[in-house]
Amino acid sequence: MRRRIAILAAGIAPLVPAAAPGSSATFPRSAFVPNAVAFRDSVHGVLGGGWENCADPALHCHLRGAISITTDGGETWRVVRRTPRPVVALTRSGSDYVARYDDGETLRSRSGRTWNPAPLSTAGINTLFSVCPQGMTVGENAGDADWSLCTTQPGAGNQGKAVYRDLTHGWVRVAYTPMAAAKGHGGISSYGYPVGIAGNDDGFGLIWETRGTLYSTSDGGRDWHPHPKVVRPEIDFGSWAFVLPRGGVGWEVVAHGGTRYRRLIATADAGRTWRVVHRWG
């Protein structure tokens, strides 16, 4: 039986809200800011959100969040639960959804409509497990537990990164790039700060970044393809990504900088083409 490690601690600082070009820094207190998404199938999904940083009094925001559901692939959403803290991570563990607040507390739900506290021992979360070598940090994992993203310390817009897969003969590094290299093995640039990875058994996977772009793979992580026209470096910031266990269906929540102006994009062909499903802000 495979290990289920649904969400791994990233060690990446949250995005700091900032004003979009030409807009005011004061946002409505009721504005919903999506952070993370997970789907049961191509039409049923859950969205979690809330400001991750309310330190700036000019933003007039509350440190709280909400959980919404969709039944049409993400085109429309309905709030089913108000939360006392922002929801910053979502995934699937078996037949359940697992959500995580910004303070580490976790919730679990079968349908996405009703949620209950989930102790770490039963939430499918293991923050101690890591295949990353000494000196590297494990990233978020929103997909199959047999994928892992490892990163070095960031600096000047660049960061060393490596992708590991748990194959039949153990954990194997399938792609990597040193911090000082423009490209390493597998097509991943050192530019950008990777946040997490989501992959499935069919070999489809996504890496989302802040300050960088979105990467996709369809061959199990050995070759990665950037999408700078879909997620624009220095303009767009990846907040969360998710893929279904089978096929090439995936989503990413993309932020315009650190603002509440965000969009949900989706692919149905393993990252070859993307479309905007929903916009906020």
C-alpha positions as CSV (number, residue, x, y, z in Angstrom):
1,M,0.0,0.0,0.0
2,R,1.4,3.4,-0.9
3,R,2.1,6.0,1.6
4,R,-0.3,8.9,1.6
5,I,1.5,12.2,2.3
6,A,-1.0,14.7,1.2
7,I,0.5,18.1,2.2
8,L,4.1,18.8,3.1
9,A,5.3,21.9,4.8
10,A,6.9,24.2,2.2
11,G,8.9,26.6,4.3
12,I,8.0,29.4,1.8
13,A,6.8,32.8,3.0
14,P,3.2,33.6,2.1
15,L,2.5,36.2,-0.5
16,V,2.2,39.7,0.9
17,P,-0.9,41.6,-0.4
18,A,-0.1,44.5,-2.6
19,A,-2.1,46.8,-4.8
20,A,-2.6,45.9,-8.5
21,P,-1.5,48.5,-11.0
22,G,-3.9,51.4,-10.9
23,S,-6.0,50.1,-8.0
24,S,-6.4,51.1,-4.3
25,A,-4.7,49.1,-1.6
26,T,-7.9,49.1,0.4
27,F,-10.0,46.0,-0.4
28,P,-13.5,45.1,0.7
29,R,-13.5,43.2,4.0
30,S,-15.7,40.6,2.5
31,A,-13.5,40.0,-0.6
32,F,-12.8,36.3,-1.1
33,V,-9.2,35.6,-1.9
34,P,-8.7,32.0,-3.2
35,N,-5.5,30.2,-2.2
36,A,-5.9,26.5,-2.9
37,V,-8.0,24.1,-4.9
38,A,-8.7,20.4,-5.0
39,F,-11.0,18.3,-7.2
40,R,-12.7,14.9,-6.8
41,D,-13.3,14.6,-10.6
42,S,-13.4,17.0,-13.5
43,V,-16.5,18.8,-12.2
44,H,-16.6,18.5,-8.4
45,G,-14.1,20.5,-6.4
46,V,-13.3,22.5,-3.3
47,L,-11.7,26.0,-3.0
48,G,-10.1,27.5,0.1
49,G,-9.1,31.0,0.7
50,G,-8.6,34.1,2.9
51,W,-5.8,36.6,3.3
52,E,-2.6,35.0,4.4
53,N,-1.1,38.3,5.6
54,C,-3.1,41.1,7.3
55,A,-0.2,42.9,8.9
56,D,-0.7,46.1,6.8
57,P,-3.5,48.1,8.4
58,A,-4.1,49.8,5.1
59,L,-5.5,46.6,3.7
60,H,-8.4,46.6,6.1
61,C,-8.6,42.8,5.9
62,H,-9.6,40.2,8.5
63,L,-7.5,37.1,9.2
64,R,-10.2,34.7,8.3
65,G,-11.3,32.6,5.3
66,A,-13.8,30.4,3.6
67,I,-14.4,27.1,1.8
68,S,-16.4,26.9,-1.4
69,I,-17.5,24.1,-3.7
70,T,-18.1,23.8,-7.4
71,T,-20.1,21.3,-9.5
72,D,-19.2,22.6,-12.9
73,G,-15.4,22.3,-13.0
74,G,-14.7,25.6,-11.3
75,E,-16.8,28.0,-13.4
76,T,-19.1,28.9,-10.4
77,W,-18.5,28.5,-6.7
78,R,-20.7,28.5,-3.6
79,V,-19.4,29.2,-0.1
80,V,-20.3,26.3,2.3
81,R,-18.2,27.2,5.3
82,R,-16.7,30.4,6.9
83,T,-13.4,29.7,8.6
84,P,-11.7,31.5,11.4
85,R,-8.3,31.5,9.6
86,P,-7.3,31.5,5.9
87,V,-7.2,28.1,4.1
88,V,-3.8,27.8,2.4
89,A,-3.6,24.2,1.3
90,L,-6.0,21.6,-0.1
91,T,-5.7,18.1,-1.4
92,R,-7.3,14.6,-1.6
93,S,-6.4,11.8,0.8
94,G,-8.2,8.7,-0.2
95,S,-11.8,9.6,-0.7
96,D,-11.6,12.7,1.5
97,Y,-10.6,16.3,1.1
98,V,-8.0,17.7,3.5
99,A,-7.7,21.4,4.1
100,R,-5.0,23.2,6.1
101,Y,-5.2,26.6,7.8
102,D,-2.3,29.0,7.8
103,D,-1.5,28.0,11.4
104,G,-1.2,24.3,10.6
105,E,-4.6,23.2,11.8
106,T,-6.3,20.6,9.5
107,L,-9.8,19.8,8.5
108,R,-11.2,16.7,6.7
109,S,-14.4,16.3,4.6
110,R,-15.9,13.6,2.5
111,S,-18.2,15.8,0.4
112,G,-16.6,19.2,0.7
113,R,-19.8,20.6,2.4
114,T,-19.2,19.6,6.0
115,W,-15.8,19.7,7.7
116,N,-14.4,18.3,10.9
117,P,-11.1,18.7,12.7
118,A,-8.5,16.1,11.5
119,P,-5.7,15.1,13.8
120,L,-2.3,15.0,12.1
121,S,-2.2,11.2,12.6
122,T,-5.3,10.8,10.5
123,A,-5.2,13.8,8.1
124,G,-2.8,12.2,5.7
125,I,-0.2,14.8,6.5
126,N,3.4,14.0,7.5
127,T,5.6,17.1,8.0
128,L,8.5,14.9,9.2
129,F,8.9,12.8,6.1
130,S,11.3,14.1,3.5
131,V,13.4,12.5,0.7
132,C,15.3,15.8,0.2
133,P,19.0,15.7,0.7
134,Q,20.6,17.6,3.6
135,G,20.6,21.3,2.8
136,M,17.4,21.2,0.7
137,T,13.8,21.9,1.8
138,V,10.8,19.9,0.9
139,G,8.0,21.7,-1.0
140,E,4.3,21.4,-0.8
141,N,2.8,18.2,-2.3
142,A,-0.8,18.5,-3.6
143,G,-0.8,15.2,-5.6
144,D,0.5,11.6,-5.4
145,A,2.8,11.0,-2.5
146,D,5.3,9.4,-4.8
147,W,6.4,12.9,-6.1
148,S,8.6,15.3,-4.1
149,L,10.0,18.7,-4.8
150,C,13.2,19.8,-3.1
151,T,14.7,23.3,-3.0
152,T,17.8,25.2,-1.8
153,Q,17.8,28.6,-0.2
154,P,16.5,31.3,-2.6
155,G,18.5,34.3,-3.7
156,A,18.3,37.1,-6.3
157,G,15.2,35.5,-8.0
158,N,16.9,32.1,-8.4
159,Q,16.6,28.9,-6.5
160,G,18.1,25.4,-6.8
161,K,15.4,22.7,-7.3
162,A,15.1,19.0,-7.8
163,V,12.2,16.6,-8.5
164,Y,12.2,13.1,-6.9
165,R,10.0,10.1,-7.7
166,D,9.4,7.0,-5.7
167,L,9.9,4.4,-8.4
168,T,10.0,0.6,-8.1
169,H,13.6,0.7,-7.0
170,G,13.3,3.6,-4.5
171,W,13.4,7.3,-4.6
172,V,15.1,8.7,-7.8
173,R,16.0,12.2,-8.7
174,V,14.4,12.6,-12.2
175,A,15.1,16.4,-12.8
176,Y,17.1,19.1,-11.2
177,T,18.8,22.5,-11.7
178,P,21.5,24.0,-9.5
179,M,20.9,27.6,-8.3
180,A,23.7,29.0,-10.5
181,A,22.6,27.3,-13.7
182,A,20.2,28.7,-16.3
183,K,18.9,25.1,-16.9
184,G,19.8,21.8,-15.3
185,H,18.5,18.4,-16.3
186,G,14.9,18.3,-17.2
187,G,14.2,21.8,-18.5
188,I,13.5,23.5,-15.2
189,S,15.2,26.9,-14.9
190,S,16.9,28.1,-11.8
191,Y,14.9,31.3,-12.1
192,G,11.8,31.5,-9.9
193,Y,10.9,30.3,-6.4
194,P,9.1,27.0,-6.6
195,V,6.4,26.4,-4.0
196,G,5.0,22.9,-4.7
197,I,4.4,20.0,-6.9
198,A,1.4,17.9,-7.9
199,G,1.7,14.7,-9.9
200,N,-0.2,11.5,-10.7
201,D,0.5,7.9,-11.6
202,D,0.1,8.6,-15.3
203,G,3.2,10.8,-15.3
204,F,1.4,14.1,-15.5
205,G,2.7,16.7,-13.0
206,L,2.8,20.5,-12.3
207,I,5.2,22.7,-10.4
208,W,4.0,26.1,-9.4
209,E,6.2,29.0,-8.4
210,T,6.2,32.6,-7.1
211,R,8.2,35.0,-9.2
212,G,8.7,32.3,-11.8
213,T,6.2,30.4,-14.0
214,L,4.2,27.2,-14.3
215,Y,5.9,23.9,-15.4
216,S,4.2,20.8,-16.6
217,T,5.4,17.3,-17.4
218,S,3.7,14.3,-19.1
219,D,6.6,11.8,-18.8
220,G,6.8,11.3,-15.0
221,G,8.9,14.4,-14.3
222,R,12.0,13.8,-16.5
223,D,11.1,16.6,-19.0
224,W,9.4,19.8,-17.8
225,H,7.9,22.5,-20.0
226,P,7.5,26.1,-18.9
227,H,4.4,28.2,-19.6
228,P,5.5,31.8,-19.4
229,K,2.6,33.1,-21.5
230,V,0.1,31.4,-19.2
231,V,1.7,32.3,-15.9
232,R,3.9,35.4,-16.5
233,P,7.2,35.7,-14.6
234,E,7.3,38.8,-12.2
235,I,3.6,39.4,-12.9
236,D,1.8,36.2,-11.9
237,F,2.4,34.2,-8.7
238,G,1.3,30.6,-8.4
239,S,-0.7,30.0,-5.3
240,W,-1.7,26.3,-5.6
241,A,-2.0,23.5,-8.2
242,F,-3.8,20.2,-8.3
243,V,-4.1,17.3,-10.7
244,L,-6.5,14.4,-10.9
245,P,-5.1,10.9,-10.1
246,R,-5.6,9.8,-13.7
247,G,-5.3,11.6,-17.0
248,G,-3.9,15.0,-17.8
249,V,-6.5,17.2,-16.0
250,G,-5.2,19.9,-13.7
251,W,-5.8,23.3,-12.2
252,E,-3.8,26.2,-10.8
253,V,-4.8,29.2,-8.7
254,V,-2.8,32.2,-10.0
255,A,-2.4,35.5,-8.2
256,H,-1.7,38.9,-9.9
257,G,1.2,39.7,-7.7
258,G,0.2,39.5,-4.1
259,T,-3.2,41.0,-4.6
260,R,-6.8,39.6,-4.4
261,Y,-6.9,39.7,-8.2
262,R,-6.7,36.0,-9.0
263,R,-7.8,33.4,-11.6
264,L,-8.3,29.7,-11.8
265,I,-6.7,28.1,-14.9
266,A,-7.2,24.5,-16.1
267,T,-5.8,22.0,-18.6
268,A,-7.3,18.8,-19.9
269,D,-4.4,17.7,-22.0
270,A,-1.5,17.4,-19.6
271,G,-0.5,21.1,-19.8
272,R,-0.4,21.5,-23.5
273,T,-3.2,24.0,-23.5
274,W,-4.7,26.1,-20.7
275,R,-7.9,28.1,-20.3
276,V,-9.1,30.6,-17.6
277,V,-12.0,29.0,-15.7
278,H,-12.9,31.7,-13.2
279,R,-11.6,35.2,-12.1
280,W,-11.8,36.9,-8.7
281,G,-11.2,40.6,-8.0
